[in-house]
């Protein structure tokens, strides 16, 4: 798997995506990052905190956040998305 690290941007701006046949609501900044890093010729397995950790579940975040160092260090690659460029 790969990890995607991204600038959160406006957390109030959200979009729906389909992941494993389920509709997920994620931040617009992550949605843009996923579209820009998508591979057209093959699947890509990405770990993103906004999808993999329930951001509204405080107890889940408390359990999962300490695992992030291991998640990042064991990833095949870490992608960093800073957002769309300015002209």
Contact map, one row per residue, 1 for C-alpha under 8 A:
111000000000000000000000000000000000000000011110000000000000000000000000001110000000000
111100000000000000000000000000000000000000011110000000000000000000000000001111100000000
111110000000000000000000000000000000000000000111000000000000000000000011001011100000000
011111000000000000000000000000000000000000000111000000000000000000000000000001111000000
001111100000000000000000000000000000000000000001000000000000000000000000000001111000000
000111110000000000000000000011001000000000000000000000000000000000000000000000011110000
000011111000000000000000000011000000000000000000000000000000000000000000000000001110000
000001111110000000000000001011000000000000000000000000000000000000000000000000000000000
000000111110000000000000000010000000000000000000000000000000000000000000000000000000000
000000011111100000000000001110000000000000000000000000000000000000000000000000000000000
000000011111110000000000001100000000000000000000000000000000000000000000000000000000000
000000000111110000000000001000000000000000000000000000000000000000000000000000000000000
000000000111111000000000001100000000000000000000000000000000000000000000000000000000000
000000000011111100000000111100000000000000000000000000000000000000000000000000000000000
000000000000111110000000111100100000000000000000000000000000000000000000000000000000000
000000000000011111000011110000000000000000000000000000000000000000000000000000000000000
000000000000001111100011110000100000000000000000000000000000000000000000000000000000000
000000000000000111111111000000000000000000000000000000000000000000000000000000000000000
000000000000000011111111000000000000000000000000000000000000000000000000000000000000000
000000000000000001111100000000000000000000000000000000000000000000000000000000000000000
000000000000000001111110000000000000000000000000000000000000000000000000000000000000000
000000000000000001111111000000000000000000000000000000000000000000000000000000000000000
000000000000000111101111100000000000000000000000000000000000000000000000000000000000000
000000000000000111100111110000000000000000000000001000000000000000000000000000000000000
000000000000011110000011111000000000000000000000000000000000000000000000000000000000000
000000000000011110000001111101100000000000000000011000000000000000000000000000000000000
000000010111111000000000111111100000000000000000010000000000000000000000000000000000000
000000000110111000000000011111110000000000000000000000000000000000000000000000000000000
000001111100000000000000001111111000000000000000000000000000000000000000000000000010000
000001110000000000000000011111111100000000000000010000000000000000000000000000000000000
000000000000001010000000011111111110000000000000000000000000000000000000000000000000000
000000000000000000000000000111111111000000000000000000000000000000000000000000000010000
000001000000000000000000000011111111100000000000000000000000000000000000000000001010000
000000000000000000000000000001111111110000000000000000000000000000000000000000000000000
000000000000000000000000000000111111110000000000000000000000000000000000000000000000000
000000000000000000000000000000011111110000000000000000000000000000000000000000000000000
000000000000000000000000000000001111111000000000000000000000000000000000000000000000000
000000000000000000000000000000000111111100010000000000000000000000000000000000000000000
000000000000000000000000000000000000111111110000000000000000000000000000000000000000000
000000000000000000000000000000000000011111100000000000000000000000000000000000000000000
000000000000000000000000000000000000001111100000000000000000000000000000000000000000000
000000000000000000000000000000000000001111110000000000000000000000000000000000000000000
000000000000000000000000000000000000001111111000000000000000000000000000000000000000000
110000000000000000000000000000000000011001111100000000000000000000000000000000000000000
110000000000000000000000000000000000000000111110000000000000000000000000000000000000000
111100000000000000000000000000000000000000011111000000000000000000000000000000000000000
111100000000000000000000000000000000000000001111101100000000000000000000000000000000000
001110000000000000000000000000000000000000000111111100000000000000000000000000000000000
000000000000000000000000000000000000000000000011111110000000000000000000000000000000000
000000000000000000000000011001000000000000000001111111100000000000000000000000000000000
000000000000000000000001010000000000000000000011111111000000000000000000000000000000000
000000000000000000000000000000000000000000000011111111000000000000000000000000000000000
000000000000000000000000000000000000000000000000111111100001100100000000000000000000000
000000000000000000000000000000000000000000000000011111111001100000000000000000000000000
000000000000000000000000000000000000000000000000010011111100100000000000000000000000000
000000000000000000000000000000000000000000000000000001111100000000000000000000000000000
000000000000000000000000000000000000000000000000000001111111100000000000000000000000000
000000000000000000000000000000000000000000000000000000111111110000000000000000000000000
000000000000000000000000000000000000000000000000000000001111111000000000000000000000000
000000000000000000000000000000000000000000000000000011001111111100000000000000000000000
000000000000000000000000000000000000000000000000000011101111111110000000000000000000000
000000000000000000000000000000000000000000000000000000000111111111000000000000000000000
000000000000000000000000000000000000000000000000000000000011111111100000000000000000000
000000000000000000000000000000000000000000000000000010000001111111110000000000000000000
000000000000000000000000000000000000000000000000000000000000111111110000000000000000000
000000000000000000000000000000000000000000000000000000000000011111111000000000000000000
000000000000000000000000000000000000000000000000000000000000001111111110000000000000000
000000000000000000000000000000000000000000000000000000000000000111111111000000000000000
000000000000000000000000000000000000000000000000000000000000000001111111100000000000000
000000000000000000000000000000000000000000000000000000000000000000111111110000000000000
001000000000000000000000000000000000000000000000000000000000000000111111111000000000000
001000000000000000000000000000000000000000000000000000000000000000011111111001000000000
000000000000000000000000000000000000000000000000000000000000000000001111111000000000000
000000000000000000000000000000000000000000000000000000000000000000000111111100000000000
111000000000000000000000000000000000000000000000000000000000000000000011111111000000000
110000000000000000000000000000000000000000000000000000000000000000000000011111000000000
111000000000000000000000000000000000000000000000000000000000000000000000001111100000000
011110000000000000000000000000000000000000000000000000000000000000000001001111110000000
011110000000000000000000000000000000000000000000000000000000000000000000000011111000000
000111000000000000000000000000000000000000000000000000000000000000000000000001111100000
000111100000000000000000000000001000000000000000000000000000000000000000000000111110000
000001100000000000000000000000000000000000000000000000000000000000000000000000011111000
000001100000000000000000000010011000000000000000000000000000000000000000000000001111100
000000000000000000000000000000000000000000000000000000000000000000000000000000000111110
000000000000000000000000000000000000000000000000000000000000000000000000000000000011111
000000000000000000000000000000000000000000000000000000000000000000000000000000000001111
000000000000000000000000000000000000000000000000000000000000000000000000000000000000111
